Amino acid sequence: MIDGFRSSFAASFVSLFTSGGTLICCALPALLVSLGAGAAMAGLVGAIPQIVWLSEHKMPLFAVAGAMLVLAGALQWHARSLPCPSAPALAAACARTRRVSLAIYAVSVVMFLIGAGFAFAVPWLQA
């Protein structure tokens, strides 16, 4: 029972970090350039050249992030029906873990959608 919660919590964190990669890949450069901070973006790329690599490989990045979101969503769905322990302290911890895990998952989905918007929708609308 606790293992189901741990796996959904861990999957939520993994999906958060992969979704964060989509923001770094696509939303951050677009935001900096649109704000007129192209020099800051150039400095950032000079300091962290992996940003260019992420942008060049955005399709696999979004595929992995999407797969992690699907996995985390499936684990969230499964964990919602698992019983919490009957001890009051453990039941409170169980309920808190469910809420935190669901919030992390929701933030991950929003980050993924923002990154996808900047990576795919904005260029498509500009064409």
C-alpha positions as CSV (number, residue, x, y, z in Angstrom):
1,M,0.0,0.0,0.0
2,I,2.7,2.5,0.9
3,D,4.8,1.3,-2.1
4,G,2.0,2.5,-4.4
5,F,2.2,6.0,-2.9
6,R,6.0,6.1,-3.1
7,S,5.9,5.1,-6.8
8,S,3.3,7.7,-7.7
9,F,5.2,10.3,-5.7
10,A,8.5,9.4,-7.4
11,A,6.9,9.4,-10.8
12,S,5.4,12.8,-10.2
13,F,8.9,14.2,-9.4
14,V,10.4,12.5,-12.5
15,S,7.6,14.0,-14.6
16,L,8.2,17.4,-13.0
17,F,11.9,17.4,-14.0
18,T,11.3,16.1,-17.6
19,S,8.6,18.8,-18.0
20,G,11.1,21.3,-16.7
21,G,13.4,20.3,-19.5
22,T,10.7,21.2,-22.0
23,L,10.6,24.7,-20.5
24,I,14.3,25.1,-20.6
25,C,14.4,23.8,-24.2
26,C,11.7,26.0,-25.7
27,A,9.9,28.4,-23.4
28,L,13.0,30.1,-21.8
29,P,14.7,31.0,-25.1
30,A,11.5,32.3,-26.6
31,L,10.7,34.3,-23.5
32,L,14.2,35.9,-23.3
33,V,14.2,36.8,-27.0
34,S,10.7,38.2,-27.0
35,L,11.6,40.4,-24.0
36,G,14.5,41.8,-25.9
37,A,17.1,39.9,-23.9
38,G,18.8,38.2,-26.8
39,A,22.2,39.1,-25.3
40,A,21.2,37.4,-22.1
41,M,20.2,34.4,-24.0
42,A,23.5,34.3,-25.9
43,G,25.3,34.6,-22.5
44,L,23.2,31.8,-21.1
45,V,23.9,29.5,-24.1
46,G,27.6,30.4,-23.7
47,A,27.5,29.3,-20.0
48,I,25.2,26.3,-20.5
49,P,25.6,25.0,-24.1
50,Q,23.4,22.0,-23.4
51,I,20.4,24.3,-24.0
52,V,21.2,24.2,-27.7
53,W,21.4,20.4,-27.6
54,L,17.9,20.3,-25.8
55,S,16.5,22.6,-28.5
56,E,17.9,20.5,-31.3
57,H,16.5,17.3,-29.8
58,K,13.1,18.6,-28.7
59,M,11.1,15.8,-30.3
60,P,12.7,13.0,-28.1
61,L,12.6,15.4,-25.1
62,F,8.9,15.9,-25.5
63,A,8.4,12.2,-26.1
64,V,10.2,11.2,-22.9
65,A,8.4,14.0,-21.0
66,G,5.0,12.9,-22.3
67,A,5.7,9.2,-21.5
68,M,6.7,10.2,-17.9
69,L,3.5,12.2,-17.6
70,V,1.4,9.3,-18.8
71,L,3.2,7.0,-16.4
72,A,2.8,9.4,-13.5
73,G,-0.9,9.9,-14.4
74,A,-1.5,6.2,-14.4
75,L,0.2,5.8,-11.1
76,Q,-1.8,8.7,-9.7
77,W,-5.0,7.1,-10.9
78,H,-4.0,3.7,-9.4
79,A,-2.9,5.3,-6.0
80,R,-6.2,7.2,-5.6
81,S,-8.0,3.9,-4.8
82,L,-5.4,2.5,-2.4
83,P,-6.4,2.5,1.2
84,C,-4.6,4.7,3.7
85,P,-3.4,3.1,7.0
86,S,-5.8,3.2,9.9
87,A,-3.3,4.8,12.4
88,P,-4.1,8.5,12.6
89,A,-0.6,9.8,12.0
90,L,0.0,7.5,9.0
91,A,-3.5,8.3,7.6
92,A,-2.6,12.0,7.8
93,A,0.7,11.4,6.1
94,C,-1.0,9.3,3.4
95,A,-3.5,12.0,2.7
96,R,-0.8,14.7,2.6
97,T,1.3,12.6,0.2
98,R,-1.6,12.2,-2.1
99,R,-2.3,15.9,-2.2
100,V,1.4,16.9,-2.7
101,S,1.8,14.2,-5.4
102,L,-1.3,15.4,-7.3
103,A,-0.1,19.0,-7.0
104,I,3.3,18.1,-8.4
105,Y,1.7,16.2,-11.2
106,A,-0.6,19.1,-12.1
107,V,2.4,21.5,-12.2
108,S,4.2,19.1,-14.4
109,V,1.3,19.0,-16.9
110,V,1.1,22.8,-17.0
111,M,4.9,23.0,-17.5
112,F,4.7,20.5,-20.3
113,L,1.8,22.3,-22.0
114,I,3.6,25.7,-21.8
115,G,6.8,24.1,-23.3
116,A,4.8,22.4,-26.0
117,G,3.1,25.7,-26.8
118,F,6.4,27.4,-27.3
119,A,8.0,24.5,-29.1
120,F,5.2,23.6,-31.6
121,A,2.2,25.9,-31.5
122,V,4.0,29.3,-31.7
123,P,6.2,28.3,-34.7
124,W,3.1,26.8,-36.4
125,L,1.1,30.0,-35.9
126,Q,3.9,32.1,-37.2
127,A,4.2,30.1,-40.4
